[in-house]
């Protein structure tokens, strides 16, 4: 049986968490938790809702004096993600990223600029190795 998009997304979040932890980061991965509720008819069911932090962040990573705010996505278009990021009053020095899985072996990392309200690619992960786009950006 193939996985749902939600299951693949949660797998990708766990992959990012593990990848960052391998590099010395402490990572919180916001995952859904099921709750028991009743329907109008009185039937008991389990449901899980959205759990994104600020309605747009999946993971928070800490290392030294840095904090990364991360949105993980499998979507080819990140337009909706950008619109959600724009609703948060980020500080100019907040490090906000979108990790987008391109295929089995490649992840594109883009940084959201709180001031310009735009994305800039900072690098790619290929086969678990980070390749910065330019300069000496480090994760």
C-alpha positions as CSV (number, residue, x, y, z in Angstrom):
1,X,0.0,0.0,0.0
2,X,1.4,3.4,-0.9
3,X,1.8,6.2,1.6
4,X,-0.5,9.2,1.7
5,X,0.9,12.7,1.0
6,X,0.6,13.4,4.7
7,X,2.6,10.3,5.6
8,X,5.3,11.2,3.1
9,X,5.4,14.7,4.5
10,X,5.8,13.4,8.0
11,X,8.6,11.1,6.8
12,X,10.3,14.1,5.2
13,X,10.1,16.0,8.5
14,X,11.7,13.1,10.3
15,X,14.4,13.0,7.6
16,X,15.2,16.7,8.1
17,X,15.2,16.2,11.9
18,X,17.7,13.3,11.7
19,X,19.9,15.2,9.1
20,X,20.1,18.2,11.4
21,X,20.8,16.1,14.5
22,X,23.7,14.4,12.7
23,X,25.2,17.9,12.4
24,X,24.8,18.8,16.1
25,X,21.4,20.6,16.1
26,X,18.8,20.0,18.8
27,X,15.5,19.7,16.8
28,X,11.8,19.8,17.8
29,X,9.6,18.2,15.1
30,X,6.0,19.3,15.4
31,X,3.9,16.2,14.6
32,X,0.2,15.5,14.8
33,X,-1.3,13.8,17.8
34,X,-4.6,12.0,17.7
35,X,-7.6,13.0,19.9
36,X,-10.7,11.1,20.7
37,X,-13.9,13.0,19.9
38,X,-17.6,12.3,19.3
39,X,-19.6,12.8,16.1
40,X,-23.0,14.5,16.1
41,X,-24.4,10.9,16.3
42,X,-22.4,10.1,19.4
43,X,-19.9,7.8,17.7
44,X,-16.4,8.0,19.1
45,X,-13.7,8.7,16.5
46,X,-10.0,9.6,16.5
47,X,-9.0,12.8,14.7
48,X,-5.8,14.7,14.3
49,X,-5.6,18.3,13.2
50,X,-3.0,20.6,11.8
51,X,-0.1,21.2,14.3
52,X,2.2,23.7,12.5
53,X,3.7,26.3,14.7
54,X,2.4,29.7,13.7
55,X,0.4,27.8,11.0
56,X,3.5,27.5,8.9
57,X,6.5,26.0,10.8
58,X,7.2,22.2,11.1
59,X,10.5,22.1,12.9
60,X,12.6,24.3,15.2
61,X,16.3,23.7,15.4
62,X,18.8,25.1,18.0
63,X,22.6,25.1,17.9
64,X,24.9,27.5,19.7
65,X,23.2,30.9,19.4
66,X,21.2,30.1,16.3
67,X,17.6,29.1,15.9
68,X,16.2,27.7,12.6
69,X,12.5,27.9,11.8
70,X,11.8,25.3,9.1
71,X,8.8,24.6,6.8
72,X,9.2,21.2,5.2
73,X,7.3,20.6,1.9
74,X,7.0,18.1,-0.9
75,X,5.1,20.7,-3.1
76,X,6.7,21.8,-6.3
77,X,5.2,25.3,-5.8
78,X,6.0,27.2,-2.6
79,X,3.6,30.1,-3.1
80,X,1.2,29.1,-0.4
81,X,4.0,28.5,2.0
82,X,5.4,32.0,1.4
83,X,2.0,33.6,2.0
84,X,1.8,31.8,5.4
85,X,5.3,32.8,6.3
86,X,4.4,36.5,5.6
87,X,1.7,36.4,8.3
88,X,4.3,35.9,11.1
89,X,6.0,39.0,12.6
90,X,9.5,37.7,12.1
91,X,12.5,39.6,13.6
92,X,15.1,40.7,11.0
93,X,17.6,38.2,12.3
94,X,15.2,35.2,12.4
95,X,16.5,32.3,10.3
96,X,13.4,31.0,8.4
97,X,13.8,28.2,5.8
98,X,11.8,26.1,3.4
99,X,13.2,22.6,2.9
100,X,11.6,21.3,-0.4
101,X,12.2,17.7,-1.4
102,X,12.8,17.7,-5.2
103,X,13.3,13.9,-5.6
104,X,14.6,10.9,-3.7
105,X,18.1,12.3,-3.5
106,X,17.8,16.1,-3.5
107,X,16.4,18.8,-1.2
108,X,16.4,22.5,-2.0
109,X,16.9,24.9,0.9
110,X,15.6,28.4,0.6
111,X,15.8,31.1,3.2
112,X,12.9,33.5,3.8
113,X,13.9,37.1,4.2
114,X,11.6,38.7,6.8
115,X,12.5,42.2,5.5
116,X,12.1,41.6,1.7
117,X,9.4,38.9,2.2
118,X,11.1,36.8,-0.5
119,X,12.9,33.4,-0.8
120,X,16.6,33.0,-1.7
121,X,18.1,29.6,-2.4
122,X,21.0,29.0,0.0
123,X,21.9,25.4,-1.0
124,X,20.9,21.9,-1.8
125,X,21.3,18.6,0.0
126,X,22.3,15.7,-2.3
127,X,22.7,12.3,-0.9
128,X,22.8,13.8,2.7
129,X,25.6,16.2,1.8
130,X,25.0,20.0,2.0
131,X,26.2,22.1,-1.0
132,X,25.9,25.8,-0.4
133,X,24.8,27.9,-3.4
134,X,27.4,30.6,-2.9
135,X,29.5,32.0,-0.2
136,X,30.1,30.2,3.1
137,X,26.5,29.7,4.3
138,X,26.5,26.9,6.9
139,X,23.7,24.8,8.3
